[in-house]
Amino acid sequence: MEHLDGKHALVTGGGTGIGLAIAKALATAGAQVTITGRREEVLAQAASATPGLHPLAMDVTDEASIKDGIASARAERGPITICVANAGVATGRKLSKTSLDFWRDVMSVNLDGCFLTIRECLPDMEAADWGRVIAISSIAGVKGLKGAGAYSASKHGVIGLIRSLSEDYLATGLTFNALCPAYVETDIITRNVDAISERIGGDRDAALAMMRDVNKHKRLIKPDEIASAAMWLTAPGSESVNGQVIEIAGGQM
């Protein structure tokens, strides 16, 4: 018997990258996992490849979409007691060049989406007196990232939200933690390499090195490494790990 048999988990941004790696790990441990995102074809492909994954088109920038989506998932697969708020955008821009629209777009996905997703899952956890909330923040939420003020602020906000929730639910069966990866080997890296290489004259190797070398061990992190940390937070023996900010960066940031 796997330790998550009978559990229903929801992972936003679950069709690719970190979200998909976590969703697969949860399913392997016995959970039924609703994976959400805006691209239905990507979700369907991911779900078809892994038993236990169930696609759900949901836009984390739209409160009604979140409410309706989570209600639908609950009706089909039961109460949601594991919530992984992973959906996010990683776009950088100097604050001096940041428009209010750009700022709001980043906050809408990275912070508002995290808040709304967790809020809509909480009643199930309260009723069960058991729940695991894992938010994917970033090292940018711990130390700030040069040239990415909106992104850094949004990820700092995620950490503040998680810490506050952990205080609200002390001495219950619910825990709230944030994972803070450095640069992870996902499609986001590819897009950032393209953007950085344009700025520095087309040198893709140099652009990749700029991100890789932020990681203390000088290599990109694998999505499965993030998934392993998430699984530990759902496993027996992690009950006293609450309100924590766990850096996954190859060393101290």
C-alpha positions in Angstrom: 0.0 0.0 0.0 1.4 3.4 -1.0 1.3 6.2 1.5 -1.1 8.4 -0.6 -3.6 5.7 -1.5 -7.1 7.3 -1.4 -5.8 10.9 -1.4 -6.7 13.4 -4.1 -4.0 15.9 -5.0 -4.2 19.0 -7.2 -1.2 20.4 -9.0 -1.4 23.7 -10.8 0.8 24.0 -13.8 0.9 20.2 -13.8 1.4 19.6 -17.5 5.1 20.3 -17.8 8.3 20.8 -15.8 8.3 20.9 -12.0 4.5 20.5 -11.8 4.5 17.4 -13.9 7.4 15.8 -12.1 5.5 16.3 -8.8 2.3 15.1 -10.2 3.9 11.9 -11.4 5.5 11.3 -8.1 2.2 11.8 -6.2 0.5 9.4 -8.6 3.2 6.8 -8.1 2.6 7.1 -4.3 -1.1 6.2 -4.9 -2.8 9.6 -5.2 -5.3 10.5 -7.8 -3.9 13.8 -9.2 -5.7 16.6 -10.9 -3.3 18.5 -13.1 -4.3 22.0 -14.2 -3.2 24.5 -16.8 -4.4 26.6 -19.7 -3.2 24.3 -22.5 -5.7 21.4 -22.7 -3.6 19.4 -25.2 -0.5 19.5 -23.0 -2.5 18.3 -20.0 -4.2 15.6 -22.0 -0.8 14.3 -23.3 0.7 14.3 -19.8 -2.3 12.4 -18.3 -2.4 9.8 -21.1 1.2 8.9 -20.3 0.8 8.4 -16.6 -2.0 6.5 -14.8 -3.6 8.5 -12.0 -3.3 11.9 -13.7 -6.4 13.7 -14.6 -6.4 16.9 -16.9 -8.3 20.0 -16.0 -8.2 23.2 -18.0 -8.0 26.0 -15.4 -6.7 29.6 -15.5 -5.1 30.6 -12.2 -5.5 34.3 -13.1 -9.3 33.9 -13.2 -11.1 33.4 -9.8 -14.2 31.9 -11.4 -12.1 29.4 -13.4 -10.4 28.3 -10.2 -13.6 28.0 -8.2 -15.4 26.1 -11.0 -12.3 23.9 -11.8 -11.7 22.9 -8.2 -15.4 22.2 -7.6 -15.4 20.0 -10.7 -12.3 18.1 -9.6 -13.8 17.6 -6.1 -17.0 16.3 -7.5 -15.2 13.8 -9.7 -12.4 12.5 -7.4 -13.4 13.6 -3.9 -12.0 16.0 -1.4 -8.6 17.6 -2.2 -6.2 17.3 0.7 -2.9 17.8 -1.2 -2.5 21.2 -2.9 0.6 22.0 -4.9 0.5 25.6 -6.0 3.1 25.5 -8.8 1.7 27.5 -11.7 3.9 30.6 -12.4 5.6 32.8 -14.9 9.3 33.6 -14.8 9.8 36.8 -16.8 12.4 39.4 -15.9 12.4 43.1 -16.4 14.2 46.0 -14.6 11.8 47.9 -12.3 12.7 51.1 -14.2 11.2 49.4 -17.3 8.3 47.7 -15.6 4.8 48.9 -16.5 1.9 48.5 -14.1 0.3 46.1 -16.5 3.5 43.9 -16.6 3.6 44.0 -12.8 0.0 43.0 -12.4 0.3 40.2 -14.9 3.2 38.7 -12.9 1.4 39.1 -9.6 -1.8 37.7 -11.1 -0.2 34.4 -11.9 2.4 33.9 -9.3 0.8 35.3 -6.2 -3.0 35.7 -6.8 -3.2 32.3 -8.4 -1.4 30.7 -5.5 -3.7 32.4 -3.0 -6.9 31.5 -4.8 -5.9 27.9 -5.4 -5.0 27.3 -1.8 -8.1 29.1 -0.5 -10.4 26.9 -2.6 -8.8 23.7 -1.4 -8.7 24.6 2.3 -12.3 23.6 3.2 -11.6 19.9 2.3 -8.5 19.9 4.4 -10.2 21.5 7.3 -13.0 18.9 7.1 -10.5 16.1 7.1 -8.2 17.7 9.7 -5.3 16.7 7.3 -3.8 18.5 4.5 -0.5 19.3 2.7 0.0 22.6 1.0 3.2 23.0 -1.0 3.9 26.3 -2.9 6.6 26.5 -5.4 8.4 29.8 -4.8 12.0 30.4 -5.9 15.4 31.5 -4.7 14.2 34.9 -6.0 11.7 34.7 -3.1 14.6 34.4 -0.7 17.3 36.8 -2.0 15.8 38.8 -4.8 16.9 38.4 -8.4 18.7 41.1 -10.4 16.6 42.5 -13.2 13.4 40.7 -12.0 11.7 43.0 -9.5 8.1 41.9 -10.2 9.0 38.2 -10.2 11.1 38.5 -7.0 8.3 40.4 -5.2 5.7 37.9 -6.3 7.8 35.0 -5.0 8.6 36.8 -1.7 4.8 37.1 -1.4 4.3 33.4 -1.8 6.6 32.8 1.1 4.8 35.3 3.2 1.4 33.7 2.4 2.7 30.2 3.3 4.2 31.4 6.6 1.0 33.2 7.5 -1.2 30.1 6.7 1.1 27.9 8.8 0.5 30.2 11.8 -3.3 30.1 11.2 -3.4 26.3 11.3 -0.9 25.5 14.1 -1.8 22.3 16.1 -3.9 21.0 13.3 -3.3 18.2 10.8 -2.5 20.8 8.0 1.0 21.9 7.0 2.1 24.6 4.7 5.6 24.8 3.2 7.4 26.5 0.3 10.0 25.0 -2.0 12.5 27.5 -3.4 14.4 26.1 -6.4 17.3 27.8 -8.2 17.5 27.2 -11.9 15.7 24.0 -12.9 16.1 22.2 -16.2 12.7 23.0 -17.8 11.2 24.8 -20.8 11.6 28.1 -18.9 15.4 27.7 -19.1 15.1 27.4 -22.9 13.0 30.5 -23.1 15.3 32.5 -20.9 18.4 31.4 -22.8 16.7 32.8 -25.9 15.9 36.1 -24.2 19.3 36.5 -22.6 21.3 35.5 -25.6 19.6 38.2 -27.6 20.6 40.8 -25.0 24.3 39.7 -25.0 24.8 39.3 -28.7 23.5 35.8 -29.5 25.9 33.7 -27.3 23.6 30.9 -26.1 26.3 29.0 -24.2 27.1 32.2 -22.3 23.4 32.8 -21.6 23.0 29.2 -20.3 26.1 29.5 -18.1 24.8 32.7 -16.5 21.8 30.8 -15.2 23.6 27.5 -14.4 26.3 29.3 -12.4 23.7 30.9 -10.1 23.2 27.4 -8.7 25.8 26.8 -6.1 26.8 23.4 -7.4 27.2 24.8 -11.0 24.6 22.6 -12.7 21.0 22.8 -13.5 18.6 21.1 -11.1 16.4 18.2 -12.3 12.6 18.5 -11.9 12.7 15.2 -10.1 14.8 16.7 -7.3 12.0 19.2 -6.6 9.5 16.4 -6.7 11.5 14.4 -4.2 11.3 17.3 -1.7 7.6 17.6 -2.3 7.0 13.9 -1.7 8.9 14.1 1.6 6.5 16.9 2.8 3.6 14.5 2.1 5.1 11.5 3.8 4.6 10.2 7.3 7.2 11.8 9.6 6.9 15.2 8.1 4.1 16.4 10.3 6.2 18.8 12.2 7.7 20.5 9.1 5.5 23.5 8.8 5.9 27.1 7.7 9.3 26.2 6.2 11.2 27.7 3.2 13.3 25.0 1.7 16.0 26.1 -0.7 16.9 23.7 -3.4 19.9 25.4 -5.0 23.0 23.2 -4.6 24.2 25.1 -1.5 23.5 28.1 0.7 22.1 31.1 -1.1 
